[in-house]
Amino acid sequence: MPRSASSAAQAARERLGARLRDLRLDAALDVRGHAARCGWSPSKTSRIETGRTAPSDTDIRTWCMACDSGDLLADLLADNRQADQLYTEWRRHLRGGYRRLQDDLLPLHDRTRLQRVYTSSQMPGFLQTAGYARTLLTSIATFRDVPTIDIEEAVASRLRRRQALSTAGHRFVVLMEESVLHNRIGNRAVMQEQLAYLVEAMRLPSLALGVIPFASERSAMWQLETFYMFDLDRVIVENLSAEINVTTPSEIALYERAFLALGGLAVYGGAARALIDKALIGLS
């Protein structure tokens, strides 16, 4: 698992390690004494406590037995499994193909009433045109060396997300860095079509779009990786190597706080439309 200060999964692993360390200290065991009781090396104890090694369920059971803390076993096992679920490797995620990946997300989109998105790199999936989605998914598949045979089906599935924009009971708030308007995902025609659709989508009553200008003063909030908030139930964070699923309430609250801060940097309505028009002019 990659170590990253921004990784919710790694943070969860480190919190678990800290809880296990506290159990060891409460049992008056040093690292060597604990390792001897567990029947493994002192370095393994240290790696688990610092989050460098992910413990197995068996390791957690052994740890609790060594510290006479069997009453905490169920909670620790649950924490360990949640940490495992937070981090999904892209290659494993894509084993079923791109269409399955897109289809798997549809129920989450359908049941979400308020979806909030911050993006610093590309258009949100539910605002993408077919040409933009096709170019983006193909480039991701090529980079990750995964099959592209179902790209068209994946594009169709992604476009089905747009239906929620016109479905009663769904609201969307999108914040995007101005750079997203200028990042050329595809050729000039693809980008012209994409930006024109964005202007059209802005007219929908279900969508509030904010654009954070290049010149925004960033002392209050810096650029982050793209993330999607589904009500207050889940946050999905996208980075190069993984999709990170955040479900812990305190961490969701942190993303909500960041979203509100980023929203304060954005412009809306006519000012946002002017930035889109500026990007369109740059393509002509």
N, C-alpha and C positions, 0 to 999 in steps of 0.2 A: 504494500500500500504506500503510495507516494506521501511523503510528509510535506504538509503545507499548512501555513498558519491560517489560511482561509478555508481549509477543509473541515466541514462539519463532522465528517466521519473520523478524521484524525483527532479532532477535539474530543469526540465521544470516547475514542480509545484512550486518550490521555486521562480523561475524567475517571474512567473505569480503573486505570492503573493507579490513580491517586487513591481511590477507595480501597483497592487491594493493599496498597502500601500502609494505609491507616490501620487496616486489620492486622498486618504484620507488627506494626509498632504497638498496637493495643495488646498484642499477645507477648510483648517484651522479647521479640525475636530480632536479631540482626539478620543481614542478608544471608550470611553463611549458615546460621542456625536454621533459618527458614528453608533454605535450599536443601539442607541435609534432611529435614523432615519430609520434604516433598520428593526427594530422591532425584533431584536434577542439579545442574550447575548453578553457582551463585549468579553467573552472568544472565541466565534465563530469568531469574527473579528480577534482576535489574532491568532487563529489556521489557518485561511485561509492565513493570511499574512506571516506566517512562513512555510507554506506548509504542516502543520500537518493534515489539513482537505482539501479534494478536494471539491471545490465549484461546485454547480450545475449551469446550465445556468440561472435558476431563481435567484440564489444568485448573479451572475454577473450582471444581469439586475438591481436587487435591489441596488447593490453597486454603479453602475453608476448613478442611479437616486438620491441616497443619496448624491453623490458628484457632481451632475450637470455635468456629463461627458458622456452624451448620444452619443456624436460624436465618442467616442472610443469603443462603445459597440461591433460593428462588429468584430474589431480586437481582443478584449479580449475574445469574444466567440470562435473565431477561435483558439486562443492560448490555451484556456481551452480544447477544443476538441482534439487538437493535443497532449496535455499532456496525455489525456485519451487513445489515440491510441498508444502512445509509449509503454505502459506497458500492456502486455497480459498475464494473469494468465495461467499457463500451463494446469491446469485442464479444464478451459474453452476452451483453444486452442485444447484440445484433445477430446472434446465431440464427434466430428465426427469420431473418431478413428485414429489410426496411419497411415493407408493408405491415408486417406483424408489429414492429415497433410503433408505427403510427396508429394502427388499429387499437393497440393496447392502451393508448392515451385517450381515445375517444370517450370512454365512460367517465373518466376523471373530468374531462372538459364538459361533458353533458351535465354532470351533477353539481358543478361549481357555479355558484350564483355571482360571485365577485372574483374576477380574475385580474390580478395586477401583475404587470410585467415591466421589468427594467432591462433594457438591452443596450449594450455598448458595442455590438459587433454586427448584428444582422436583424432583418425584420422578424417580428414574432411569427411563428408558424401560421396562426390563424389570420394573418394579414398578408401572407405571401401570395403572389400570382403563381400560376403553373410554371411559367418560364423561370422565375426566380427560384421556386422550390426545386425544380428539376436540376438547375445548375448547382445549387447549394448541396443537395443530397448526393449528386454525382461526385462532386469534389470531395466531400467527406468520405464517401465510400472508397474513392481512389486513394486518398491519403492513408486510410486505415487498412487498405488492401482487403476489402470485403467485397462480395459479389454485388453487381449492379443490375442483375436480371429483373428485379422486381421494382425498379425505380419508378416506373410509370404508375404501378399500383400504389406505391407509397405516396406519390404526388397526389393522386386522386383521394387517398385517405386523408392527407394533410388538408386538402381543400375542403373536405367535409367539415372540418373544424369551423370554417367560416359561417356555417349555418347558424351557429349559436349567436352570431352578431345580430341576427334578425329574429331571434327567438325570445319571446317574452320571458322575463325573469332573469335574464343574464345581463351583467354589466361588466365592462372592460375598461381598465385604466392602464394606458401604456405610456411609459417614459422612455425615450430613446435619445442617446447622444446624437448631436448633429452629424457626427462622422458616419452614422449608419446610413444617412441619406446619400453620402458620397462614396461609400464602399461599393465598388462595382462588382456585384455578384452577377456575372454574366456580361453580355455585350451591351452596347448602347440601347438597342431596342428593348432588351429585357429590362433594363433599369428604367427606361422611360415608361414602359407599361406598369412597372411596379410602383413608381412614384405617382403616376396618374391614379392608380387604384387607391393608393394611400389617401389622396385628396378626396376621392369619392367616399371612402370609408369614414372619413372625418365627419361626414354629414349624418351618419347614423346616430340616433339618440342613445344607443347603448354604449357608444365608444367615446372616451375622453382621451385625447392624445396630447402629450406634452413633449416638446423637443428642448433638450438642454444645449444651448448655443456653445460654439467653440469658445467664446469669450467669457463664459461664466466664471465667476470668482469661486474657487473651489476650497476655500478654507473650512466650510461647514461640512462638505461631503466630497469624497474623491470618487473616481471611476471605479466601478466594481465589475465582476463578471456577471454575465447575463443570468437573471433569475426570474422564475415564475412563481407567483403566490396564488394558491387555490384556496379561496376563502381564508380561514385561519387554521386549515387542516394540514397543509403541506406546502413546502417550498422546494422547488426543483432548481438546482444550481448547475449550470453547464460550464464545463471547462474542457480543455483539450483531451484529457485522458479519461474523463469520467463524468457521469451524471450523478450528482449528490442529492439524495432525498433527505430533507430535513423535516422531522415530525415532532421534535421536542418543543413544547410551548414556549419556553424561554428563548430558544433560538429563532422561532418564527417571529416572536415579538421583536427581536433584534433586526430581522429583515424588514419588518413593518416600519420600524423606526428609521432605517436607512431609506426606505422607499419614500417616506414622508419628507425626509431631508432632501432627497434628490428631486422630489416634486417641487420643492421651493426654489430650485435652480432653473426649472423649465419655463418655457413660454407656451401659451396656448392660443387657440382660436386663430385670429388673423395673423398674429405674430408667428405662430407655428407654420401656417400656410405659406407665409413669405419665405421661410427657410426652405420649405419643400420646393417652392417655385424657383428659388435661387439654385437649388441642386439640379432641377430640370433644365434651367438655362445653361448650366455648366455642361450638360450632355449634348447641347445643340451645336 
